[in-house]
């Protein structure tokens, strides 16, 4: 019976030309940073373009300085919120949500009811 398993391959399987074409593993961390930077740049350019379009459009009524500053601040806050949501991964959001649930009081749990005590 031991003769039947004598010629079993115990190493990993090798594909043809596997030794020639070894791929480098890419770091996920570096890719995430690059994606965040690109997203940030594109958001800033789109915000600047949209603000310029809104300001220069002649069909829109003239905005006062306060109204213009208010709209710019709203745009900044909206972009900040988008970047915060984009910066966290799904796993991090789930962990944060679970921590929040753990911190809640158990107000809605059904209390023990005992007539004997």
N, CA, C and O atoms as CSV, one atom per row, in Angstrom:
chain,resi,resn,atom,element,x,y,z
A,1,UNK,N,N,0.820,-1.190,0.000
A,1,UNK,CA,C,0.000,0.000,0.000
A,1,UNK,C,C,0.864,1.255,0.000
A,1,UNK,O,O,0.469,2.261,-0.588
A,2,UNK,N,N,2.000,1.228,0.623
A,2,UNK,CA,C,2.864,2.398,0.659
A,2,UNK,C,C,3.467,2.674,-0.720
A,2,UNK,O,O,3.879,3.803,-0.986
A,3,UNK,N,N,3.528,1.678,-1.598
A,3,UNK,CA,C,4.060,1.866,-2.944
A,3,UNK,C,C,3.139,2.743,-3.791
A,3,UNK,O,O,3.607,3.390,-4.729
A,4,UNK,N,N,1.853,2.780,-3.486
A,4,UNK,CA,C,0.894,3.548,-4.283
A,4,UNK,C,C,1.120,5.043,-4.134
A,4,UNK,O,O,0.863,5.793,-5.076
A,5,UNK,N,N,1.588,5.496,-2.992
A,5,UNK,CA,C,1.778,6.921,-2.738
A,5,UNK,C,C,3.233,7.367,-2.892
A,5,UNK,O,O,3.591,8.478,-2.500
A,6,UNK,N,N,4.043,6.524,-3.446
A,6,UNK,CA,C,5.464,6.819,-3.542
A,6,UNK,C,C,5.765,7.937,-4.538
A,6,UNK,O,O,6.719,8.690,-4.343
A,7,UNK,N,N,4.970,8.055,-5.600
A,7,UNK,CA,C,5.263,9.009,-6.664
A,7,UNK,C,C,4.343,10.225,-6.635
A,7,UNK,O,O,4.163,10.878,-7.663
A,8,UNK,N,N,3.776,10.533,-5.519
A,8,UNK,CA,C,2.880,11.685,-5.406
A,8,UNK,C,C,3.709,12.960,-5.369
A,8,UNK,O,O,4.716,13.035,-4.665
A,9,UNK,N,N,3.276,13.972,-6.137
A,9,UNK,CA,C,3.986,15.259,-6.155
A,9,UNK,C,C,3.626,16.025,-4.885
A,9,UNK,O,O,2.453,16.292,-4.624
A,10,UNK,N,N,4.618,16.368,-4.117
A,10,UNK,CA,C,4.377,17.030,-2.835
A,10,UNK,C,C,4.637,18.533,-2.897
A,10,UNK,O,O,4.423,19.237,-1.910
A,11,UNK,N,N,5.091,19.022,-4.031
A,11,UNK,CA,C,5.359,20.461,-4.159
A,11,UNK,C,C,4.168,21.147,-4.825
A,11,UNK,O,O,3.235,20.489,-5.285
A,12,UNK,N,N,4.215,22.483,-4.870
A,12,UNK,CA,C,3.122,23.207,-5.497
A,12,UNK,C,C,3.164,22.999,-7.002
A,12,UNK,O,O,4.209,22.686,-7.571
A,13,UNK,N,N,2.012,23.177,-7.638
A,13,UNK,CA,C,1.940,22.995,-9.076
A,13,UNK,C,C,2.626,24.158,-9.772
A,13,UNK,O,O,2.539,25.297,-9.314
A,14,UNK,N,N,3.305,23.878,-10.870
A,14,UNK,CA,C,3.996,24.921,-11.612
A,14,UNK,C,C,3.394,25.019,-12.995
A,14,UNK,O,O,3.155,24.010,-13.660
A,15,UNK,N,N,3.151,26.249,-13.421
A,15,UNK,CA,C,2.651,26.479,-14.766
A,15,UNK,C,C,3.831,26.615,-15.717
A,15,UNK,O,O,4.959,26.864,-15.292
A,16,UNK,N,N,3.558,26.446,-17.021
A,16,UNK,CA,C,4.623,26.605,-17.998
A,16,UNK,C,C,5.136,28.035,-17.947
A,16,UNK,O,O,4.348,28.973,-17.826
A,17,UNK,N,N,6.415,28.206,-18.036
A,17,UNK,CA,C,7.072,29.512,-18.025
A,17,UNK,C,C,6.791,30.285,-16.740
A,17,UNK,O,O,6.889,31.512,-16.727
A,18,UNK,N,N,6.451,29.602,-15.690
A,18,UNK,CA,C,6.143,30.260,-14.414
A,18,UNK,C,C,7.386,30.916,-13.827
A,18,UNK,O,O,7.299,31.984,-13.220
A,19,UNK,N,N,8.533,30.285,-14.005
A,19,UNK,CA,C,9.758,30.816,-13.418
A,19,UNK,C,C,10.193,32.098,-14.120
A,19,UNK,O,O,10.866,32.931,-13.513
A,20,UNK,N,N,9.823,32.271,-15.388
A,20,UNK,CA,C,10.232,33.451,-16.138
A,20,UNK,C,C,9.379,34.675,-15.818
A,20,UNK,O,O,9.891,35.794,-15.814
A,21,UNK,N,N,8.090,34.483,-15.551
A,21,UNK,CA,C,7.155,35.591,-15.406
A,21,UNK,C,C,6.641,35.714,-13.975
A,21,UNK,O,O,5.467,35.461,-13.702
A,22,UNK,N,N,7.505,36.094,-13.094
A,22,UNK,CA,C,7.049,36.304,-11.719
A,22,UNK,C,C,6.574,37.733,-11.591
A,22,UNK,O,O,7.296,38.672,-11.927
A,23,UNK,N,N,5.363,37.895,-11.106
A,23,UNK,CA,C,4.776,39.230,-10.977
A,23,UNK,C,C,5.117,39.813,-9.618
A,23,UNK,O,O,5.199,39.108,-8.612
A,24,UNK,N,N,5.310,41.106,-9.623
A,24,UNK,CA,C,5.537,41.804,-8.358
A,24,UNK,C,C,4.192,42.059,-7.703
A,24,UNK,O,O,3.218,42.409,-8.369
A,25,UNK,N,N,4.152,41.880,-6.395
A,25,UNK,CA,C,2.921,42.172,-5.672
A,25,UNK,C,C,2.831,43.671,-5.468
A,25,UNK,O,O,3.788,44.309,-5.029
A,26,UNK,N,N,1.669,44.230,-5.792
A,26,UNK,CA,C,1.483,45.665,-5.632
A,26,UNK,C,C,0.942,45.944,-4.243
A,26,UNK,O,O,0.101,45.210,-3.725
A,27,UNK,N,N,1.427,46.987,-3.671
A,27,UNK,CA,C,0.991,47.371,-2.331
A,27,UNK,C,C,-0.363,48.062,-2.427
A,27,UNK,O,O,-0.517,49.028,-3.174
A,28,UNK,N,N,-1.332,47.578,-1.685
A,28,UNK,CA,C,-2.651,48.182,-1.692
A,28,UNK,C,C,-2.607,49.581,-1.087
A,28,UNK,O,O,-3.349,50.470,-1.504
A,29,UNK,N,N,-1.743,49.766,-0.114
A,29,UNK,CA,C,-1.665,51.050,0.576
A,29,UNK,C,C,-1.277,52.164,-0.395
A,29,UNK,O,O,-1.860,53.248,-0.367
A,30,UNK,N,N,-0.293,51.894,-1.252
A,30,UNK,CA,C,0.156,52.904,-2.207
A,30,UNK,C,C,-0.940,53.214,-3.218
A,30,UNK,O,O,-1.134,54.369,-3.596
A,31,UNK,N,N,-1.652,52.189,-3.651
A,31,UNK,CA,C,-2.722,52.410,-4.624
A,31,UNK,C,C,-3.829,53.251,-4.015
A,31,UNK,O,O,-4.374,54.127,-4.686
A,32,UNK,N,N,-4.175,53.002,-2.750
A,32,UNK,CA,C,-5.227,53.775,-2.095
A,32,UNK,C,C,-4.839,55.241,-2.007
A,32,UNK,O,O,-5.662,56.124,-2.244
A,33,UNK,N,N,-3.576,55.497,-1.662
A,33,UNK,CA,C,-3.116,56.883,-1.559
A,33,UNK,C,C,-3.202,57.573,-2.910
A,33,UNK,O,O,-3.632,58.724,-2.993
A,34,UNK,N,N,-2.797,56.881,-3.971
A,34,UNK,CA,C,-2.850,57.477,-5.299
A,34,UNK,C,C,-4.292,57.768,-5.702
A,34,UNK,O,O,-4.576,58.820,-6.275
A,35,UNK,N,N,-5.196,56.847,-5.407
A,35,UNK,CA,C,-6.602,57.041,-5.746
A,35,UNK,C,C,-7.168,58.228,-4.979
A,35,UNK,O,O,-7.910,59.034,-5.542
A,36,UNK,N,N,-6.826,58.343,-3.698
A,36,UNK,CA,C,-7.302,59.464,-2.891
A,36,UNK,C,C,-6.784,60.783,-3.445
A,36,UNK,O,O,-7.528,61.760,-3.527
A,37,UNK,N,N,-5.503,60.813,-3.826
A,37,UNK,CA,C,-4.925,62.045,-4.366
A,37,UNK,C,C,-5.600,62.430,-5.675
A,37,UNK,O,O,-5.923,63.598,-5.891
A,38,UNK,N,N,-5.812,61.452,-6.544
A,38,UNK,CA,C,-6.480,61.744,-7.811
A,38,UNK,C,C,-7.894,62.252,-7.580
A,38,UNK,O,O,-8.328,63.204,-8.229
A,39,UNK,N,N,-8.617,61.618,-6.654
A,39,UNK,CA,C,-9.982,62.035,-6.366
A,39,UNK,C,C,-10.001,63.451,-5.811
A,39,UNK,O,O,-10.854,64.260,-6.177
A,40,UNK,N,N,-9.065,63.741,-4.935
A,40,UNK,CA,C,-8.989,65.070,-4.342
A,40,UNK,C,C,-8.719,66.127,-5.411
A,40,UNK,O,O,-9.363,67.175,-5.437
A,41,UNK,N,N,-7.758,65.838,-6.296
A,41,UNK,CA,C,-7.432,66.783,-7.355
A,41,UNK,C,C,-8.610,67.004,-8.285
A,41,UNK,O,O,-8.910,68.139,-8.654
A,42,UNK,N,N,-9.279,65.927,-8.665
A,42,UNK,CA,C,-10.404,66.062,-9.587
A,42,UNK,C,C,-11.561,66.815,-8.938
A,42,UNK,O,O,-12.240,67.601,-9.598
A,43,UNK,N,N,-11.785,66.576,-7.648
A,43,UNK,CA,C,-12.830,67.312,-6.949
A,43,UNK,C,C,-12.508,68.794,-6.893
A,43,UNK,O,O,-13.383,69.628,-7.124
A,44,UNK,N,N,-11.272,69.127,-6.592
A,44,UNK,CA,C,-10.898,70.532,-6.507
A,44,UNK,C,C,-11.024,71.220,-7.853
A,44,UNK,O,O,-11.501,72.353,-7.924
A,45,UNK,N,N,-10.608,70.562,-8.915
A,45,UNK,CA,C,-10.729,71.179,-10.237
A,45,UNK,C,C,-12.187,71.333,-10.631
A,45,UNK,O,O,-12.575,72.354,-11.200
A,46,UNK,N,N,-13.003,70.317,-10.331
A,46,UNK,CA,C,-14.422,70.411,-10.680
A,46,UNK,C,C,-15.121,71.487,-9.860
A,46,UNK,O,O,-16.008,72.176,-10.364
A,47,UNK,N,N,-14.724,71.635,-8.595
A,47,UNK,CA,C,-15.313,72.671,-7.742
A,47,UNK,C,C,-14.945,74.044,-8.277
A,47,UNK,O,O,-15.796,74.927,-8.388
A,48,UNK,N,N,-13.673,74.217,-8.608
A,48,UNK,CA,C,-13.233,75.511,-9.137
A,48,UNK,C,C,-13.939,75.849,-10.439
A,48,UNK,O,O,-14.364,76.986,-10.645
A,49,UNK,N,N,-14.062,74.857,-11.318
A,49,UNK,CA,C,-14.747,75.090,-12.592
A,49,UNK,C,C,-16.218,75.407,-12.378
A,49,UNK,O,O,-16.758,76.309,-13.018
A,50,UNK,N,N,-16.871,74.670,-11.481
A,50,UNK,CA,C,-18.299,74.904,-11.254
A,50,UNK,C,C,-18.536,76.267,-10.621
A,50,UNK,O,O,-19.505,76.951,-10.950
A,51,UNK,N,N,-17.643,76.663,-9.706
A,51,UNK,CA,C,-17.789,77.984,-9.097
A,51,UNK,C,C,-17.573,79.082,-10.122
A,51,UNK,O,O,-18.297,80.077,-10.133
A,52,UNK,N,N,-16.586,78.906,-10.978
A,52,UNK,CA,C,-16.335,79.904,-12.014
A,52,UNK,C,C,-17.514,79.993,-12.975
A,52,UNK,O,O,-17.895,81.086,-13.394
A,53,UNK,N,N,-18.097,78.834,-13.328
A,53,UNK,CA,C,-19.247,78.827,-14.221
A,53,UNK,C,C,-20.435,79.545,-13.578
A,53,UNK,O,O,-21.146,80.305,-14.236
A,54,UNK,N,N,-20.636,79.294,-12.293
A,54,UNK,CA,C,-21.752,79.934,-11.600
A,54,UNK,C,C,-21.557,81.439,-11.505
A,54,UNK,O,O,-22.507,82.211,-11.637
A,55,UNK,N,N,-20.320,81.844,-11.275
A,55,UNK,CA,C,-20.033,83.268,-11.124
A,55,UNK,C,C,-20.147,83.983,-12.461
A,55,UNK,O,O,-20.716,85.072,-12.535
A,56,UNK,N,N,-19.612,83.382,-13.517
A,56,UNK,CA,C,-19.556,84.055,-14.806
A,56,UNK,C,C,-20.847,83.957,-15.601
A,56,UNK,O,O,-21.009,84.690,-16.576
A,57,UNK,N,N,-21.773,83.082,-15.223
A,57,UNK,CA,C,-23.004,82.945,-16.006
A,57,UNK,C,C,-23.820,84.229,-15.885
A,57,UNK,O,O,-24.100,84.702,-14.784
A,58,UNK,N,N,-24.187,84.774,-17.016
A,58,UNK,CA,C,-24.891,86.064,-17.029
A,58,UNK,C,C,-26.377,85.895,-16.769
A,58,UNK,O,O,-27.039,86.859,-16.386
A,59,UNK,N,N,-26.927,84.691,-16.966
A,59,UNK,CA,C,-28.359,84.477,-16.763
A,59,UNK,C,C,-28.730,84.451,-15.282
A,59,UNK,O,O,-29.867,84.751,-14.919
A,60,UNK,N,N,-27.781,84.098,-14.439
A,60,UNK,CA,C,-28.050,84.043,-13.003
A,60,UNK,C,C,-27.998,85.459,-12.420
A,60,UNK,O,O,-27.226,86.298,-12.885
A,61,UNK,N,N,-28.826,85.719,-11.395
A,61,UNK,CA,C,-28.768,87.050,-10.770
A,61,UNK,C,C,-27.435,87.240,-10.059
A,61,UNK,O,O,-26.817,86.271,-9.617
A,62,UNK,N,N,-27.000,88.472,-9.952
A,62,UNK,CA,C,-25.731,88.777,-9.289
A,62,UNK,C,C,-25.834,88.414,-7.814
A,62,UNK,O,O,-26.818,88.739,-7.150
A,63,UNK,N,N,-24.812,87.740,-7.312
A,63,UNK,CA,C,-24.781,87.354,-5.911
A,63,UNK,C,C,-23.999,88.384,-5.116
A,63,UNK,O,O,-23.028,88.968,-5.598
A,64,UNK,N,N,-24.444,88.591,-3.894
A,64,UNK,CA,C,-23.684,89.475,-3.019
A,64,UNK,C,C,-22.448,88.735,-2.538
A,64,UNK,O,O,-22.328,87.525,-2.728
A,65,UNK,N,N,-21.536,89.458,-1.921
A,65,UNK,CA,C,-20.313,88.825,-1.415
A,65,UNK,C,C,-20.639,87.767,-0.376
A,65,UNK,O,O,-20.031,86.696,-0.353
A,66,UNK,N,N,-21.607,88.075,0.489
A,66,UNK,CA,C,-21.988,87.123,1.537
A,66,UNK,C,C,-22.588,85.862,0.939
A,66,UNK,O,O,-22.272,84.757,1.379
A,67,UNK,N,N,-23.456,86.016,-0.068
A,67,UNK,CA,C,-24.075,84.856,-0.705
A,67,UNK,C,C,-23.024,84.002,-1.415
A,67,UNK,O,O,-23.065,82.773,-1.362
A,68,UNK,N,N,-22.096,84.667,-2.071
A,68,UNK,CA,C,-21.036,83.956,-2.767
A,68,UNK,C,C,-20.158,83.190,-1.778
A,68,UNK,O,O,-19.814,82.031,-2.012
A,69,UNK,N,N,-19.798,83.843,-0.674
A,69,UNK,CA,C,-18.988,83.182,0.350
A,69,UNK,C,C,-19.740,82.006,0.945
A,69,UNK,O,O,-19.148,80.958,1.205
A,70,UNK,N,N,-21.053,82.168,1.165
A,70,UNK,CA,C,-21.879,81.094,1.714
A,70,UNK,C,C,-21.891,79.895,0.769
A,70,UNK,O,O,-21.738,78.758,1.215
A,71,UNK,N,N,-22.069,80.131,-0.516
A,71,UNK,CA,C,-22.102,79.033,-1.490
A,71,UNK,C,C,-20.751,78.334,-1.578
A,71,UNK,O,O,-20.686,77.110,-1.689
A,72,UNK,N,N,-19.678,79.112,-1.528
A,72,UNK,CA,C,-18.344,78.506,-1.564
A,72,UNK,C,C,-18.105,77.647,-0.324
A,72,UNK,O,O,-17.532,76.562,-0.422
A,73,UNK,N,N,-18.537,78.125,0.833
A,73,UNK,CA,C,-18.363,77.364,2.074
A,73,UNK,C,C,-19.183,76.076,2.029
A,73,UNK,O,O,-18.721,75.024,2.471
A,74,UNK,N,N,-20.400,76.165,1.492
A,74,UNK,CA,C,-21.234,74.965,1.355
A,74,UNK,C,C,-20.550,73.934,0.461
A,74,UNK,O,O,-20.544,72.741,0.764
A,75,UNK,N,N,-19.979,74.404,-0.634
A,75,UNK,CA,C,-19.299,73.513,-1.568
A,75,UNK,C,C,-18.095,72.842,-0.896
A,75,UNK,O,O,-17.866,71.644,-1.067
A,76,UNK,N,N,-17.334,73.625,-0.135
A,76,UNK,CA,C,-16.179,73.072,0.586
A,76,UNK,C,C,-16.615,72.001,1.578
A,76,UNK,O,O,-16.005,70.934,1.652
A,77,UNK,N,N,-17.672,72.284,2.343
A,77,UNK,CA,C,-18.146,71.324,3.343
A,77,UNK,C,C,-18.643,70.041,2.676
A,77,UNK,O,O,-18.404,68.939,3.171
A,78,UNK,N,N,-19.329,70.197,1.559
A,78,UNK,CA,C,-19.848,69.028,0.843
A,78,UNK,C,C,-18.686,68.175,0.341
A,78,UNK,O,O,-18.719,66.950,0.459
A,79,UNK,N,N,-17.672,68.811,-0.212
A,79,UNK,CA,C,-16.500,68.068,-0.696
A,79,UNK,C,C,-15.743,67.423,0.448
A,79,UNK,O,O,-15.222,66.318,0.300
A,80,UNK,N,N,-15.673,68.096,1.587
A,80,UNK,CA,C,-15.000,67.526,2.753
A,80,UNK,C,C,-15.716,66.260,3.208
A,80,UNK,O,O,-15.073,65.256,3.514
A,81,UNK,N,N,-17.053,66.308,3.253
A,81,UNK,CA,C,-17.840,65.132,3.638
A,81,UNK,C,C,-17.614,63.984,2.666
A,81,UNK,O,O,-17.480,62.832,3.080
A,82,UNK,N,N,-17.571,64.294,1.386
A,82,UNK,CA,C,-17.347,63.256,0.370
A,82,UNK,C,C,-15.981,62.620,0.564
A,82,UNK,O,O,-15.846,61.399,0.492
A,83,UNK,N,N,-14.965,63.444,0.810
A,83,UNK,CA,C,-13.611,62.913,0.989
A,83,UNK,C,C,-13.510,62.058,2.255
A,83,UNK,O,O,-12.810,61.045,2.264
A,84,UNK,N,N,-14.205,62.461,3.323
A,84,UNK,CA,C,-14.186,61.664,4.550
A,84,UNK,C,C,-14.813,60.300,4.317
A,84,UNK,O,O,-14.294,59.286,4.782
A,85,UNK,N,N,-15.930,60.274,3.596
A,85,UNK,CA,C,-16.581,58.998,3.308
A,85,UNK,C,C,-15.720,58.142,2.387
A,85,UNK,O,O,-15.675,56.921,2.535
A,86,UNK,N,N,-15.046,58.767,1.452
A,86,UNK,CA,C,-14.221,58.019,0.497
A,86,UNK,C,C,-12.935,57.518,1.143
A,86,UNK,O,O,-12.351,56.537,0.682
A,87,UNK,N,N,-12.496,58.178,2.196
A,87,UNK,CA,C,-11.211,57.794,2.790
A,87,UNK,C,C,-11.308,56.524,3.634
A,87,UNK,O,O,-10.307,55.829,3.804
A,88,UNK,N,N,-12.496,56.204,4.168
A,88,UNK,CA,C,-12.623,55.009,4.998
A,88,UNK,C,C,-13.077,53.829,4.148
A,88,UNK,O,O,-13.873,53.981,3.221
A,89,UNK,N,N,-12.566,52.672,4.475
A,89,UNK,CA,C,-12.976,51.470,3.758
A,89,UNK,C,C,-14.264,50.935,4.381
A,89,UNK,O,O,-14.686,51.376,5.450
A,90,UNK,N,N,-14.866,49.992,3.700
A,90,UNK,CA,C,-16.099,49.402,4.202
A,90,UNK,C,C,-15.856,48.727,5.546
A,90,UNK,O,O,-16.676,48.824,6.459
A,91,UNK,N,N,-14.729,48.048,5.655
A,91,UNK,CA,C,-14.393,47.333,6.896
A,91,UNK,C,C,-14.291,48.311,8.062
A,91,UNK,O,O,-14.785,48.032,9.154
A,92,UNK,N,N,-13.652,49.454,7.833
A,92,UNK,CA,C,-13.518,50.462,8.894
A,92,UNK,C,C,-14.874,51.025,9.294
A,92,UNK,O,O,-15.130,51.253,10.476
A,93,UNK,N,N,-15.753,51.253,8.302
A,93,UNK,CA,C,-17.092,51.761,8.622
A,93,UNK,C,C,-17.888,50.758,9.440
A,93,UNK,O,O,-18.601,51.139,10.368
A,94,UNK,N,N,-17.769,49.465,9.101
A,94,UNK,CA,C,-18.477,48.421,9.846
A,94,UNK,C,C,-17.963,48.357,11.282
A,94,UNK,O,O,-18.751,48.230,12.220
A,95,UNK,N,N,-16.652,48.444,11.456
A,95,UNK,CA,C,-16.075,48.419,12.809
A,95,UNK,C,C,-16.556,49.617,13.625
A,95,UNK,O,O,-16.893,49.479,14.801
A,96,UNK,N,N,-16.585,50.783,13.000
A,96,UNK,CA,C,-17.054,51.991,13.691
A,96,UNK,C,C,-18.520,51.841,14.094
A,96,UNK,O,O,-18.908,52.220,15.199
A,97,UNK,N,N,-19.332,51.286,13.189
A,97,UNK,CA,C,-20.752,51.080,13.476
A,97,UNK,C,C,-20.928,50.093,14.625
A,97,UNK,O,O,-21.773,50.300,15.497
A,98,UNK,N,N,-20.142,49.028,14.631
A,98,UNK,CA,C,-20.232,48.046,15.713
A,98,UNK,C,C,-19.835,48.655,17.051
A,98,UNK,O,O,-20.449,48.351,18.074
A,99,UNK,N,N,-18.824,49.506,17.057
A,99,UNK,CA,C,-18.435,50.197,18.291
A,99,UNK,C,C,-19.562,51.095,18.777
A,99,UNK,O,O,-19.824,51.188,19.976
A,100,UNK,N,N,-20.226,51.754,17.836
A,100,UNK,CA,C,-21.357,52.612,18.199
A,100,UNK,C,C,-22.480,51.786,18.827
A,100,UNK,O,O,-23.068,52.185,19.833
A,101,UNK,N,N,-22.770,50.638,18.229
A,101,UNK,CA,C,-23.826,49.779,18.778
A,101,UNK,C,C,-23.461,49.267,20.162
A,101,UNK,O,O,-24.328,49.148,21.029
A,102,UNK,N,N,-22.178,48.961,20.378
A,102,UNK,CA,C,-21.739,48.498,21.691
A,102,UNK,C,C,-21.878,49.581,22.753
A,102,UNK,O,O,-22.119,49.281,23.923
A,103,UNK,N,N,-21.728,50.827,22.350
A,103,UNK,CA,C,-21.779,51.927,23.324
A,103,UNK,C,C,-23.208,52.306,23.694
A,103,UNK,O,O,-23.420,53.004,24.685
A,104,UNK,N,N,-24.186,51.862,22.921
A,104,UNK,CA,C,-25.580,52.211,23.218
A,104,UNK,C,C,-26.058,51.510,24.479
A,104,UNK,O,O,-25.621,50.408,24.811
A,105,UNK,N,N,-26.966,52.182,25.166
A,105,UNK,CA,C,-27.565,51.544,26.338
A,105,UNK,C,C,-28.530,50.467,25.865
A,105,UNK,O,O,-28.990,50.479,24.724
A,106,UNK,N,N,-28.821,49.551,26.751
A,106,UNK,CA,C,-29.713,48.457,26.378
A,106,UNK,C,C,-31.151,48.802,26.772
A,106,UNK,O,O,-31.841,48.033,27.441
A,107,UNK,N,N,-31.565,49.973,26.338
A,107,UNK,CA,C,-32.883,50.498,26.700
A,107,UNK,C,C,-34.014,49.662,26.114
A,107,UNK,O,O,-35.047,49.472,26.755
A,108,UNK,N,N,-33.819,49.167,24.906
A,108,UNK,CA,C,-34.895,48.464,24.222
A,108,UNK,C,C,-34.872,46.961,24.463
A,108,UNK,O,O,-35.714,46.239,23.931
A,109,UNK,N,N,-33.924,46.483,25.254
A,109,UNK,CA,C,-33.923,45.068,25.606
A,109,UNK,C,C,-35.108,44.768,26.516
A,109,UNK,O,O,-35.543,45.631,27.278
A,110,UNK,N,N,-35.619,43.569,26.438
A,110,UNK,CA,C,-36.759,43.185,27.275
A,110,UNK,C,C,-36.219,42.853,28.663
A,110,UNK,O,O,-35.369,41.976,28.814
A,111,UNK,N,N,-36.719,43.563,29.672
A,111,UNK,CA,C,-36.227,43.275,31.038
A,111,UNK,C,C,-36.789,41.954,31.546
A,111,UNK,O,O,-37.825,41.473,31.088
A,112,UNK,N,N,-36.069,41.387,32.506
A,112,UNK,CA,C,-36.546,40.141,33.122
A,112,UNK,C,C,-37.770,40.451,33.965
A,112,UNK,O,O,-37.807,41.446,34.689
A,113,UNK,N,N,-38.755,39.600,33.864
A,113,UNK,CA,C,-39.961,39.761,34.669
A,113,UNK,C,C,-40.100,38.501,35.521
A,113,UNK,O,O,-40.198,37.386,35.007
A,114,UNK,N,N,-40.105,38.707,36.803
A,114,UNK,CA,C,-40.223,37.551,37.688
A,114,UNK,C,C,-41.233,37.889,38.776
A,114,UNK,O,O,-41.107,38.915,39.443
A,115,UNK,N,N,-42.232,37.032,38.958
A,115,UNK,CA,C,-43.245,37.259,39.996
A,115,UNK,C,C,-42.779,36.708,41.337
A,115,UNK,O,O,-43.364,37.022,42.374
A,116,UNK,N,N,-41.736,35.896,41.324
A,116,UNK,CA,C,-41.320,35.281,42.572
A,116,UNK,C,C,-40.446,36.198,43.407
A,116,UNK,O,O,-40.346,35.991,44.617
A,117,UNK,N,N,-39.827,37.174,42.839
A,117,UNK,CA,C,-38.950,38.041,43.604
A,117,UNK,C,C,-39.506,39.410,43.753
A,117,UNK,O,O,-38.879,40.266,44.377
